[in-house]
Amino acid sequence: MHKLLNSLKVRIVVSALLLILVLLPIIGMTVNKAFETQINVAAKNQLKAYVYSVLAMAEVEDNQLQMPSHLLENQFNVIGSGLYALITTKDNQLLWTSNSFLGLNTPINLPKPATGRSTFDTIMINDKPQLIFSFSVSFATSEQPFTMTLHIIKNQQEYLQQIQKFSNTLWTWLLILTALLVIVQLSWLLWTLKPLGKLSQELSAVEQGTSMQLSTHYPVELQKVAKQLNTLLQTEQNQRKRYRNALADLAHSLKTPLAVMQTQADLSDASMEQINRINQIIAYQLRRAQSAAGSAWHLGIGVDDIAVRLVRTLGKIYQQQQLNIDYQGDHNARFKGDEADLTEMLGNVLDNACKAASTQVRLTVIQGPDSLRIAVEDNGAGVPKDKQQQIFERGMRADTYEQGHGIGLAIVRDLVDSYHGKLTVGQSTSLGGAKFEFEFTH
Protein backbone atom coordinates (compact mmCIF):
# COMPACT_ATOMS: atom_id res chain seq x y z
CA MET A 1 0.00 0.00 0.00
CA HIS A 2 2.81 2.40 0.89
CA LYS A 3 4.53 1.64 -2.42
CA LEU A 4 1.29 2.26 -4.29
CA LEU A 5 0.81 5.67 -2.64
CA ASN A 6 4.37 6.52 -3.63
CA SER A 7 3.09 6.93 -7.19
CA LEU A 8 2.43 10.56 -8.11
CA LYS A 9 -0.35 9.50 -10.50
CA VAL A 10 -2.08 7.43 -7.79
CA ARG A 11 -1.83 10.30 -5.29
CA ILE A 12 -3.42 12.80 -7.70
CA VAL A 13 -6.17 10.39 -8.75
CA VAL A 14 -6.96 9.41 -5.14
CA SER A 15 -7.00 13.09 -4.07
CA ALA A 16 -9.35 14.02 -6.90
CA LEU A 17 -11.68 11.09 -6.18
CA LEU A 18 -11.72 11.84 -2.45
CA LEU A 19 -12.57 15.47 -3.20
CA ILE A 20 -15.51 14.39 -5.38
CA LEU A 21 -16.72 11.62 -3.07
CA VAL A 22 -16.55 13.86 0.01
CA LEU A 23 -17.64 17.21 -1.41
CA LEU A 24 -20.70 16.07 -3.38
CA PRO A 25 -22.32 14.14 -0.48
CA ILE A 26 -21.80 17.20 1.76
CA ILE A 27 -23.45 19.38 -0.88
CA GLY A 28 -26.27 16.85 -1.21
CA MET A 29 -26.92 16.74 2.55
CA THR A 30 -26.79 20.56 2.77
CA VAL A 31 -29.24 21.07 -0.11
CA ASN A 32 -31.55 18.34 1.20
CA LYS A 33 -31.54 19.93 4.66
CA ALA A 34 -32.22 23.36 3.17
CA PHE A 35 -35.15 21.98 1.18
CA GLU A 36 -36.56 20.26 4.26
CA THR A 37 -36.29 23.51 6.21
CA GLN A 38 -38.02 25.39 3.39
CA ILE A 39 -40.85 22.86 3.31
CA ASN A 40 -41.37 23.28 7.04
CA VAL A 41 -41.44 27.06 6.71
CA ALA A 42 -43.92 26.81 3.84
CA ALA A 43 -46.10 24.44 5.87
CA LYS A 44 -46.00 26.78 8.86
CA ASN A 45 -47.00 29.76 6.74
CA GLN A 46 -49.83 27.76 5.14
CA LEU A 47 -51.25 26.68 8.51
CA LYS A 48 -50.87 30.23 9.79
CA ALA A 49 -52.95 31.47 6.88
CA TYR A 50 -55.65 28.90 7.75
CA VAL A 51 -55.66 30.25 11.32
CA TYR A 52 -56.57 33.73 10.15
CA SER A 53 -59.25 32.42 7.77
CA VAL A 54 -60.90 30.44 10.58
CA LEU A 55 -60.62 33.25 13.13
CA ALA A 56 -62.25 35.59 10.67
CA MET A 57 -65.44 33.50 10.90
CA ALA A 58 -65.42 33.04 14.68
CA GLU A 59 -67.78 35.10 16.87
CA VAL A 60 -68.38 35.28 20.60
CA GLU A 61 -71.88 36.10 21.96
CA ASP A 62 -72.86 35.95 25.61
CA ASN A 63 -69.48 34.50 26.37
CA GLN A 64 -70.25 31.65 23.95
CA LEU A 65 -68.27 30.73 20.83
CA GLN A 66 -70.29 30.86 17.61
CA MET A 67 -68.91 29.04 14.52
CA PRO A 68 -70.54 28.53 11.13
CA SER A 69 -71.48 25.02 10.04
CA HIS A 70 -69.23 25.28 6.99
CA LEU A 71 -65.90 27.06 6.56
CA LEU A 72 -64.60 28.76 3.44
CA GLU A 73 -61.77 26.26 3.02
CA ASN A 74 -63.63 23.17 1.78
CA GLN A 75 -61.07 20.72 3.25
CA PHE A 76 -62.35 21.65 6.72
CA ASN A 77 -65.82 20.47 5.66
CA VAL A 78 -64.80 17.06 4.22
CA ILE A 79 -64.50 14.25 6.75
CA GLY A 80 -60.94 12.84 6.94
CA SER A 81 -59.58 15.34 4.42
CA GLY A 82 -56.30 15.65 6.32
CA LEU A 83 -56.87 19.30 7.29
CA TYR A 84 -58.50 19.88 10.65
CA ALA A 85 -59.38 22.78 12.93
CA LEU A 86 -59.90 22.56 16.70
CA ILE A 87 -60.63 25.21 19.28
CA THR A 88 -59.91 24.69 22.97
CA THR A 89 -60.25 26.82 26.08
CA LYS A 90 -57.36 28.03 28.13
CA ASP A 91 -57.91 24.93 30.27
CA ASN A 92 -57.50 22.75 27.16
CA GLN A 93 -61.21 21.86 27.05
CA LEU A 94 -62.46 21.15 23.54
CA LEU A 95 -64.94 23.80 22.33
CA TRP A 96 -65.26 23.10 18.63
CA THR A 97 -63.93 20.93 15.80
CA SER A 98 -64.29 21.19 12.07
CA ASN A 99 -66.40 18.65 10.19
CA SER A 100 -63.20 17.08 8.79
CA PHE A 101 -62.22 15.97 12.32
CA LEU A 102 -65.28 13.77 12.85
CA GLY A 103 -64.41 10.19 13.78
CA LEU A 104 -60.92 11.04 15.03
CA ASN A 105 -59.67 10.91 18.60
CA THR A 106 -58.91 14.23 20.20
CA PRO A 107 -55.18 14.33 20.97
CA ILE A 108 -54.12 14.95 24.52
CA ASN A 109 -51.64 17.55 25.64
CA LEU A 110 -52.47 20.02 22.89
CA PRO A 111 -50.13 23.02 22.87
CA LYS A 112 -51.13 25.99 25.06
CA PRO A 113 -49.26 29.07 23.87
CA ALA A 114 -49.71 32.34 25.71
CA THR A 115 -52.27 34.82 24.46
CA GLY A 116 -51.09 36.37 21.24
CA ARG A 117 -48.44 33.69 20.80
CA SER A 118 -48.22 30.72 18.46
CA THR A 119 -46.44 27.38 18.28
CA PHE A 120 -45.59 25.06 15.40
CA ASP A 121 -44.91 21.41 16.14
CA THR A 122 -45.79 17.81 15.25
CA ILE A 123 -48.42 15.62 16.89
CA MET A 124 -49.74 12.08 16.48
CA ILE A 125 -53.42 11.44 15.69
CA ASN A 126 -54.49 7.84 15.25
CA ASP A 127 -50.79 6.88 14.98
CA LYS A 128 -50.22 9.20 12.03
CA PRO A 129 -47.82 12.15 12.15
CA GLN A 130 -49.50 15.56 11.86
CA LEU A 131 -48.28 19.15 11.74
CA ILE A 132 -50.01 21.46 14.21
CA PHE A 133 -50.07 25.26 14.38
CA SER A 134 -51.61 26.63 17.58
CA PHE A 135 -52.52 30.28 18.15
CA SER A 136 -54.08 31.72 21.34
CA VAL A 137 -56.43 34.74 21.08
CA SER A 138 -58.68 36.66 23.44
CA PHE A 139 -62.04 38.13 22.37
CA ALA A 140 -63.16 41.24 24.20
CA THR A 141 -66.74 40.93 25.51
CA SER A 142 -68.96 43.07 27.71
CA GLU A 143 -68.57 40.70 30.61
CA GLN A 144 -65.01 39.32 30.53
CA PRO A 145 -62.36 38.45 27.91
CA PHE A 146 -62.98 35.16 26.09
CA THR A 147 -59.65 33.35 25.68
CA MET A 148 -59.27 30.38 23.38
CA THR A 149 -56.64 28.51 21.32
CA LEU A 150 -57.15 27.62 17.67
CA HIS A 151 -55.31 24.54 16.44
CA ILE A 152 -54.84 23.94 12.73
CA ILE A 153 -53.75 20.37 12.07
CA LYS A 154 -52.61 19.01 8.71
CA ASN A 155 -51.48 15.53 7.71
CA GLN A 156 -47.68 15.51 7.51
CA GLN A 157 -47.59 12.76 4.87
CA GLU A 158 -47.86 15.22 1.99
CA TYR A 159 -44.82 17.15 3.15
CA LEU A 160 -42.86 13.98 3.87
CA GLN A 161 -43.61 12.77 0.33
CA GLN A 162 -42.38 16.05 -1.10
CA ILE A 163 -39.17 15.81 0.90
CA GLN A 164 -38.68 12.15 -0.05
CA LYS A 165 -39.32 12.85 -3.73
CA PHE A 166 -36.90 15.76 -3.72
CA SER A 167 -34.31 13.69 -1.82
CA ASN A 168 -34.56 10.80 -4.31
CA THR A 169 -34.26 13.15 -7.27
CA LEU A 170 -31.38 15.03 -5.68
CA TRP A 171 -29.33 11.90 -4.86
CA THR A 172 -30.04 10.35 -8.26
CA TRP A 173 -28.68 13.39 -10.06
CA LEU A 174 -25.80 13.66 -7.62
CA LEU A 175 -24.84 10.05 -8.37
CA ILE A 176 -25.02 10.77 -12.10
CA LEU A 177 -23.01 13.95 -11.58
CA THR A 178 -20.46 12.03 -9.47
CA ALA A 179 -20.02 9.42 -12.20
CA LEU A 180 -19.63 12.13 -14.86
CA LEU A 181 -17.16 14.07 -12.71
CA VAL A 182 -15.13 10.93 -12.02
CA ILE A 183 -14.96 10.15 -15.74
CA VAL A 184 -14.09 13.75 -16.65
CA GLN A 185 -11.61 14.06 -13.79
CA LEU A 186 -9.85 10.79 -14.64
CA SER A 187 -9.73 11.72 -18.33
CA TRP A 188 -8.36 15.14 -17.49
CA LEU A 189 -5.78 13.74 -15.07
CA LEU A 190 -4.64 11.08 -17.53
CA TRP A 191 -4.30 13.75 -20.22
CA THR A 192 -2.43 16.03 -17.80
CA LEU A 193 -0.10 13.24 -16.66
CA LYS A 194 0.46 11.91 -20.17
CA PRO A 195 3.83 13.72 -20.48
CA LEU A 196 5.01 11.90 -17.34
CA GLY A 197 4.06 8.58 -18.92
CA LYS A 198 5.93 9.57 -22.07
CA LEU A 199 8.96 10.52 -19.97
CA SER A 200 8.81 7.14 -18.21
CA GLN A 201 8.63 5.30 -21.56
CA GLU A 202 11.59 7.22 -22.96
CA LEU A 203 13.61 6.56 -19.82
CA SER A 204 12.80 2.84 -20.19
CA ALA A 205 13.96 3.01 -23.81
CA VAL A 206 17.22 4.63 -22.69
CA GLU A 207 17.58 2.02 -19.95
CA GLN A 208 17.11 -0.82 -22.46
CA GLY A 209 19.58 0.72 -24.87
CA THR A 210 17.10 1.36 -27.71
CA SER A 211 17.52 5.12 -27.34
CA MET A 212 20.38 7.34 -26.22
CA GLN A 213 18.55 10.64 -25.63
CA LEU A 214 15.18 11.99 -24.51
CA SER A 215 13.00 14.05 -26.81
CA THR A 216 12.39 17.69 -26.00
CA HIS A 217 8.65 17.75 -26.79
CA TYR A 218 7.47 18.22 -23.22
CA PRO A 219 5.48 20.86 -21.31
CA VAL A 220 7.46 23.80 -19.98
CA GLU A 221 7.68 22.25 -16.50
CA LEU A 222 9.40 19.10 -17.83
CA GLN A 223 11.56 20.59 -20.57
CA LYS A 224 14.31 21.56 -18.14
CA VAL A 225 14.28 18.07 -16.58
CA ALA A 226 14.55 16.40 -20.00
CA LYS A 227 17.35 18.76 -21.01
CA GLN A 228 19.33 18.07 -17.83
CA LEU A 229 18.86 14.31 -18.22
CA ASN A 230 20.12 14.52 -21.80
CA THR A 231 23.14 16.45 -20.56
CA LEU A 232 23.76 13.81 -17.89
CA LEU A 233 23.49 10.97 -20.43
CA GLN A 234 25.84 12.71 -22.84
CA THR A 235 28.35 13.44 -20.07
CA GLU A 236 28.26 9.82 -18.88
CA GLN A 237 28.81 8.53 -22.41
CA ASN A 238 31.75 10.89 -22.90
CA GLN A 239 33.28 9.84 -19.58
CA ARG A 240 33.02 6.15 -20.45
CA LYS A 241 34.58 6.86 -23.82
CA ARG A 242 37.48 8.67 -22.16
CA TYR A 243 37.83 5.81 -19.67
CA ARG A 244 37.97 3.24 -22.46
CA ASN A 245 40.51 5.29 -24.41
CA ALA A 246 42.67 5.86 -21.33
CA LEU A 247 42.55 2.17 -20.44
CA ALA A 248 43.44 1.15 -23.97
CA ASP A 249 46.27 3.69 -24.14
CA LEU A 250 47.66 2.49 -20.81
CA ALA A 251 47.51 -1.14 -21.87
CA HIS A 252 49.20 -0.41 -25.21
CA SER A 253 51.91 1.68 -23.54
CA LEU A 254 52.74 -1.23 -21.20
CA LYS A 255 52.90 -3.85 -23.93
CA THR A 256 56.03 -2.38 -25.55
CA PRO A 257 58.27 -2.38 -22.45
CA LEU A 258 56.95 -5.83 -21.53
CA ALA A 259 57.82 -7.09 -24.99
CA VAL A 260 61.37 -5.76 -24.51
CA MET A 261 61.61 -7.47 -21.13
CA GLN A 262 60.51 -10.78 -22.64
CA THR A 263 63.47 -10.66 -25.07
CA GLN A 264 65.93 -10.65 -22.20
CA ALA A 265 67.74 -13.98 -22.13
CA ASP A 266 68.79 -13.87 -18.49
CA LEU A 267 65.26 -13.85 -17.07
CA SER A 268 64.35 -16.67 -14.71
CA ASP A 269 61.35 -18.90 -15.22
CA ALA A 270 59.57 -17.22 -12.31
CA SER A 271 60.12 -13.77 -13.87
CA MET A 272 58.87 -14.97 -17.26
CA GLU A 273 55.80 -16.42 -15.59
CA GLN A 274 55.00 -13.09 -13.96
CA ILE A 275 55.58 -11.20 -17.23
CA ASN A 276 53.23 -13.60 -18.99
CA ARG A 277 50.73 -13.07 -16.21
CA ILE A 278 50.96 -9.28 -16.70
CA ASN A 279 50.44 -9.77 -20.43
CA GLN A 280 47.33 -11.80 -19.72
CA ILE A 281 45.96 -9.08 -17.43
CA ILE A 282 46.65 -6.41 -20.05
CA ALA A 283 44.94 -8.52 -22.73
CA TYR A 284 41.95 -8.99 -20.47
CA GLN A 285 41.67 -5.26 -19.74
CA LEU A 286 41.90 -4.50 -23.47
CA ARG A 287 39.10 -6.95 -24.21
CA ARG A 288 37.06 -5.48 -21.38
CA ALA A 289 37.53 -1.96 -22.71
CA GLN A 290 36.43 -3.08 -26.16
CA SER A 291 33.44 -5.08 -24.91
CA ALA A 292 32.23 -2.10 -22.91
CA ALA A 293 32.32 0.16 -25.96
CA GLY A 294 28.57 0.09 -26.40
CA SER A 295 27.65 -0.21 -22.73
CA ALA A 296 26.55 2.34 -20.22
CA TRP A 297 25.30 2.46 -16.66
CA HIS A 298 21.67 2.32 -17.73
CA LEU A 299 21.85 -0.78 -19.93
CA GLY A 300 20.52 -4.11 -18.74
CA ILE A 301 21.57 -7.54 -20.01
CA GLY A 302 19.89 -10.91 -19.72
CA VAL A 303 21.40 -13.17 -17.05
CA ASP A 304 19.97 -16.39 -18.43
CA ASP A 305 22.10 -16.55 -21.61
CA ILE A 306 25.33 -15.90 -19.73
CA ALA A 307 24.48 -18.41 -16.99
CA VAL A 308 23.58 -21.14 -19.50
CA ARG A 309 26.79 -20.53 -21.45
CA LEU A 310 28.96 -20.71 -18.32
CA VAL A 311 27.24 -23.85 -17.05
CA ARG A 312 27.70 -25.54 -20.42
CA THR A 313 31.37 -24.52 -20.67
CA LEU A 314 32.25 -25.56 -17.12
CA GLY A 315 30.39 -28.83 -17.62
CA LYS A 316 32.77 -29.66 -20.45
CA ILE A 317 35.87 -28.52 -18.56
CA TYR A 318 35.06 -30.63 -15.48
CA GLN A 319 33.54 -33.50 -17.41
CA GLN A 320 35.97 -36.04 -15.93
CA GLN A 321 34.84 -35.17 -12.38
CA GLN A 322 31.27 -36.10 -13.36
CA LEU A 323 29.90 -32.93 -11.78
CA ASN A 324 26.19 -32.25 -11.77
CA ILE A 325 25.84 -28.49 -12.36
CA ASP A 326 22.22 -27.62 -11.61
CA TYR A 327 20.95 -24.32 -12.97
CA GLN A 328 17.72 -22.84 -11.57
CA GLY A 329 17.26 -19.57 -13.38
CA ASP A 330 14.76 -16.83 -14.13
CA HIS A 331 14.46 -16.21 -17.85
CA ASN A 332 13.42 -12.58 -17.21
CA ALA A 333 16.34 -11.79 -14.88
CA ARG A 334 18.40 -8.79 -15.95
CA PHE A 335 21.71 -7.44 -14.68
CA LYS A 336 22.09 -3.67 -14.80
CA GLY A 337 25.67 -3.61 -15.96
CA ASP A 338 28.25 -4.86 -18.40
CA GLU A 339 28.13 -8.39 -19.86
CA ALA A 340 31.90 -8.89 -19.46
CA ASP A 341 31.71 -7.92 -15.77
CA LEU A 342 28.86 -10.35 -15.07
CA THR A 343 30.69 -13.11 -16.94
CA GLU A 344 33.86 -12.40 -14.93
CA MET A 345 32.00 -12.48 -11.59
CA LEU A 346 29.93 -15.59 -12.26
CA GLY A 347 32.74 -17.37 -14.06
CA ASN A 348 35.20 -16.97 -11.17
CA VAL A 349 32.76 -18.10 -8.48
CA LEU A 350 31.39 -20.99 -10.54
CA ASP A 351 34.90 -22.15 -11.43
CA ASN A 352 35.87 -22.15 -7.75
CA ALA A 353 32.69 -24.05 -6.87
CA CYS A 354 33.49 -26.71 -9.49
CA LYS A 355 36.99 -27.11 -8.07
CA ALA A 356 35.65 -27.46 -4.52
CA ALA A 357 32.60 -29.64 -5.21
CA SER A 358 32.68 -33.39 -4.93
CA THR A 359 29.63 -34.14 -7.10
CA GLN A 360 27.20 -31.23 -7.25
CA VAL A 361 27.12 -27.46 -7.96
CA ARG A 362 23.97 -25.35 -8.00
CA LEU A 363 23.45 -21.93 -9.61
CA THR A 364 20.25 -20.07 -8.64
CA VAL A 365 19.08 -16.76 -10.16
CA ILE A 366 16.12 -14.90 -8.63
CA GLN A 367 14.76 -11.66 -10.07
CA GLY A 368 12.88 -9.55 -7.53
CA PRO A 369 10.97 -6.32 -8.08
CA ASP A 370 13.91 -4.22 -6.86
CA SER A 371 16.83 -6.61 -6.74
CA LEU A 372 18.70 -9.44 -8.47
CA ARG A 373 19.96 -12.38 -6.39
CA ILE A 374 22.44 -14.97 -7.62
CA ALA A 375 23.56 -17.89 -5.46
CA VAL A 376 26.33 -20.42 -6.21
CA GLU A 377 26.44 -23.50 -3.95
CA ASP A 378 28.47 -26.71 -3.89
CA ASN A 379 28.68 -29.89 -1.81
CA GLY A 380 32.39 -29.61 -1.08
CA ALA A 381 34.13 -29.03 2.22
CA GLY A 382 33.01 -25.40 2.34
CA VAL A 383 34.92 -22.31 3.47
CA PRO A 384 35.93 -22.14 7.14
CA LYS A 385 34.28 -19.28 9.01
CA ASP A 386 37.63 -17.74 9.95
CA LYS A 387 38.54 -17.50 6.23
CA GLN A 388 35.20 -16.35 4.80
CA GLN A 389 36.42 -12.75 4.69
CA GLN A 390 40.10 -13.45 3.98
CA ILE A 391 39.40 -15.18 0.68
CA PHE A 392 38.37 -11.82 -0.81
CA GLU A 393 41.81 -10.35 -0.13
CA ARG A 394 44.31 -10.32 -2.93
CA GLY A 395 46.81 -13.18 -2.71
CA MET A 396 44.64 -15.10 -0.23
CA ARG A 397 42.66 -18.23 -1.01
CA ALA A 398 40.86 -20.84 1.00
CA ASP A 399 42.63 -24.16 1.50
CA THR A 400 39.72 -25.79 -0.31
CA TYR A 401 40.93 -24.51 -3.66
CA GLU A 402 44.33 -25.92 -4.60
CA GLN A 403 44.60 -24.02 -7.88
CA GLY A 404 44.61 -20.35 -8.83
CA HIS A 405 46.63 -17.30 -7.97
CA GLY A 406 44.44 -15.92 -5.17
CA ILE A 407 43.29 -12.89 -7.20
CA GLY A 408 40.01 -14.14 -8.73
CA LEU A 409 37.72 -13.51 -5.76
CA ALA A 410 39.37 -10.15 -5.10
CA ILE A 411 38.53 -9.10 -8.67
CA VAL A 412 34.97 -10.38 -8.16
CA ARG A 413 34.63 -8.37 -4.97
CA ASP A 414 35.92 -5.21 -6.69
CA LEU A 415 33.46 -5.68 -9.55
CA VAL A 416 30.56 -6.22 -7.14
CA ASP A 417 31.54 -3.10 -5.20
CA SER A 418 31.68 -1.08 -8.41
CA TYR A 419 27.99 -1.89 -8.95
CA HIS A 420 27.14 -1.13 -5.31
CA GLY A 421 26.21 -4.77 -4.86
CA LYS A 422 26.78 -7.21 -2.04
CA LEU A 423 28.75 -10.49 -2.07
CA THR A 424 28.51 -12.82 0.91
CA VAL A 425 29.91 -16.27 1.58
CA GLY A 426 28.46 -18.83 3.94
CA GLN A 427 27.42 -22.47 4.15
CA SER A 428 24.83 -24.05 1.90
CA THR A 429 21.96 -25.47 3.94
CA SER A 430 20.90 -27.88 1.18
CA LEU A 431 24.28 -29.04 -0.22
CA GLY A 432 26.47 -28.58 2.83
CA GLY A 433 29.38 -26.86 1.08
CA ALA A 434 30.11 -23.21 0.38
CA LYS A 435 27.48 -20.72 -0.73
CA PHE A 436 28.38 -17.48 -2.52
CA GLU A 437 25.49 -15.07 -2.88
CA PHE A 438 25.34 -11.88 -5.01
CA GLU A 439 22.73 -9.17 -4.46
CA PHE A 440 22.30 -6.22 -6.80
CA THR A 441 19.62 -3.59 -6.14
CA HIS A 442 18.07 -1.60 -8.96
HUUR-V564775 format. One record per residue. SS is DSSP state (@ for helix, = for strand, . for the rest). PSI is psi in whole degrees, 0 to 359 (* if undefined). NEAR is the number of other C-alpha atoms within 8 Angstrom. Layout:
SS&PSI&NEAR ; SS&PSI&NEAR
//
This chain:
.&316&4 ; @&319&5 ; @&323&6 ; @&318&7 ; @&351&9 ; .&346&8 ; .&129&8 ; @&320&7 ; @&315&7 ; @&319&10 ; @&315&10 ; @&316&9 ; @&314&10 ; @&319&8 ; @&316&8 ; @&316&9 ; @&320&9 ; @&321&8 ; @&316&8 ; @&312&11 ; @&341&9 ; @&317&8 ; @&314&8 ; @&317&10 ; @&324&9 ; @&317&8 ; @&317&8 ; @&314&11 ; @&322&8 ; @&313&8 ; @&318&8 ; @&319&11 ; @&321&8 ; @&320&8 ; @&318&9 ; @&318&9 ; @&319&8 ; @&321&8 ; @&318&10 ; @&319&8 ; @&317&8 ; @&319&8 ; @&319&9 ; @&315&10 ; @&323&8 ; @&313&8 ; @&327&13 ; @&321&10 ; @&322&8 ; @&325&9 ; @&312&12 ; @&324&8 ; @&325&9 ; @&317&9 ; @&330&7 ; .&339&6 ; .&359&9 ; .&140&10 ; =&152&7 ; =&120&11 ; =&131&8 ; .&41&5 ; .&29&9 ; =&139&6 ; =&130&9 ; =&121&8 ; .&142&7 ; .&160&7 ; .&334&4 ; .&140&8 ; .&163&10 ; .&319&5 ; .&113&6 ; @&335&8 ; @&334&10 ; @&342&16 ; .&348&11 ; .&124&9 ; .&131&9 ; .&28&8 ; .&340&9 ; .&356&9 ; =&120&12 ; =&155&14 ; =&133&12 ; =&145&12 ; =&129&12 ; =&160&14 ; =&178&11 ; .&343&9 ; .&10&5 ; .&28&9 ; .&135&7 ; =&124&9 ; =&322&9 ; =&148&7 ; =&152&11 ; .&161&11 ; @&331&10 ; @&343&14 ; @&357&12 ; .&138&9 ; .&357&4 ; .&152&7 ; .&135&6 ; .&123&5 ; .&148&7 ; .&164&4 ; .&49&5 ; .&149&6 ; .&147&6 ; .&75&9 ; .&157&12 ; .&160&7 ; .&130&9 ; .&358&9 ; .&164&8 ; =&158&10 ; =&153&9 ; =&123&9 ; =&187&7 ; =&154&8 ; =&156&8 ; =&129&9 ; =&119&11 ; .&44&6 ; .&24&5 ; =&135&7 ; =&135&11 ; =&149&13 ; =&138&12 ; =&131&13 ; =&118&14 ; =&136&14 ; =&125&14 ; =&133&15 ; =&165&10 ; =&121&10 ; =&132&8 ; .&125&7 ; .&172&11 ; .&334&4 ; .&294&5 ; .&158&7 ; .&141&8 ; =&109&10 ; =&134&11 ; =&166&11 ; =&125&14 ; =&128&13 ; =&122&13 ; =&121&15 ; =&134&13 ; =&140&11 ; =&129&11 ; .&348&9 ; @&321&8 ; @&315&7 ; @&321&9 ; @&323&8 ; @&320&8 ; @&316&8 ; @&318&11 ; @&319&8 ; @&316&8 ; @&319&9 ; @&316&9 ; @&315&8 ; @&316&8 ; @&311&10 ; @&330&9 ; @&312&8 ; @&328&8 ; @&323&11 ; @&318&8 ; @&316&8 ; @&321&8 ; @&314&11 ; @&317&8 ; @&317&8 ; @&322&9 ; @&316&10 ; @&313&8 ; @&317&8 ; @&315&9 ; @&318&9 ; @&317&8 ; @&318&8 ; @&318&10 ; @&321&8 ; @&319&7 ; @&321&7 ; .&2&9 ; @&320&8 ; @&326&9 ; @&322&7 ; @&320&8 ; @&318&8 ; @&319&9 ; @&318&8 ; @&318&8 ; @&324&11 ; @&322&9 ; @&321&8 ; @&319&10 ; @&319&14 ; @&323&10 ; @&355&10 ; .&4&10 ; .&351&7 ; .&149&9 ; .&345&7 ; .&161&7 ; .&151&13 ; .&167&7 ; .&11&7 ; .&75&5 ; .&161&10 ; .&164&7 ; @&321&6 ; @&334&7 ; @&351&8 ; @&319&11 ; @&321&8 ; @&313&8 ; @&320&12 ; @&317&10 ; @&323&8 ; @&320&9 ; @&320&10 ; @&318&8 ; @&316&8 ; @&317&10 ; @&319&8 ; @&318&8 ; @&319&9 ; @&318&9 ; @&321&8 ; @&318&8 ; @&323&9 ; @&316&9 ; @&322&8 ; @&314&8 ; @&316&12 ; @&318&8 ; @&321&8 ; @&319&11 ; @&318&11 ; @&319&8 ; @&316&8 ; @&317&12 ; @&322&8 ; @&333&8 ; @&336&8 ; @&322&10 ; @&306&8 ; @&329&8 ; @&323&10 ; @&322&8 ; @&318&8 ; @&324&7 ; @&339&10 ; .&352&6 ; .&129&7 ; .&337&5 ; .&14&4 ; .&142&8 ; .&167&6 ; @&322&6 ; @&319&6 ; @&317&8 ; @&323&10 ; @&317&8 ; @&323&8 ; @&318&10 ; @&322&8 ; @&318&8 ; @&320&8 ; @&320&10 ; @&319&8 ; @&317&8 ; @&317&10 ; @&320&9 ; @&315&8 ; @&326&11 ; @&316&11 ; @&322&8 ; @&319&9 ; @&321&11 ; @&320&8 ; @&335&9 ; @&7&11 ; @&324&8 ; @&11&5 ; .&163&9 ; .&172&11 ; .&336&6 ; .&354&10 ; .&148&13 ; .&143&12 ; =&152&10 ; =&133&11 ; @&329&10 ; @&314&11 ; @&317&7 ; @&316&9 ; @&316&10 ; @&318&9 ; @&317&8 ; @&317&11 ; @&318&10 ; @&317&8 ; @&312&8 ; @&329&10 ; @&325&11 ; @&320&7 ; @&318&7 ; .&35&10 ; @&323&8 ; @&334&6 ; @&353&7 ; .&48&7 ; .&143&14 ; =&103&8 ; =&106&10 ; =&126&8 ; =&120&10 ; =&95&8 ; .&170&10 ; .&116&9 ; .&339&7 ; .&1&7 ; .&136&13 ; =&142&10 ; =&123&11 ; .&78&10 ; .&200&14 ; .&142&13 ; @&319&7 ; @&324&9 ; @&317&9 ; @&319&10 ; @&319&10 ; @&314&9 ; @&307&12 ; @&320&10 ; @&315&9 ; @&311&11 ; @&320&11 ; @&321&9 ; @&317&9 ; @&321&9 ; @&322&13 ; @&325&12 ; @&325&7 ; @&333&13 ; .&150&14 ; .&316&9 ; .&339&9 ; =&139&12 ; =&140&15 ; =&131&12 ; =&122&13 ; =&130&10 ; =&125&12 ; =&123&10 ; =&116&11 ; .&176&7 ; .&330&4 ; .&10&6 ; =&160&10 ; =&127&16 ; =&133&12 ; =&127&11 ; =&135&12 ; =&120&14 ; =&155&14 ; =&170&19 ; .&32&16 ; .&202&10 ; .&344&10 ; .&178&13 ; .&124&12 ; .&146&7 ; @&325&6 ; @&352&6 ; @&5&9 ; .&336&11 ; .&331&7 ; @&330&10 ; @&346&13 ; @&357&11 ; .&144&12 ; .&133&9 ; .&353&7 ; .&146&10 ; .&152&10 ; .&150&10 ; .&344&5 ; .&323&8 ; .&116&10 ; .&352&5 ; .&171&4 ; .&169&7 ; .&7&6 ; .&20&12 ; .&345&11 ; @&308&9 ; @&331&13 ; @&319&12 ; @&318&9 ; @&315&11 ; @&318&10 ; @&319&8 ; @&317&10 ; @&317&13 ; @&325&9 ; @&336&7 ; .&13&8 ; .&36&8 ; .&189&11 ; =&131&9 ; =&121&10 ; =&152&7 ; =&138&9 ; =&205&10 ; =&136&10 ; .&126&12 ; .&334&5 ; .&324&4 ; .&337&9 ; .&346&12 ; .&212&14 ; =&154&16 ; =&116&13 ; =&128&12 ; =&126&11 ; =&145&13 ; =&121&11 ; =&125&11 ; =&144&8 ; .&*&6
//
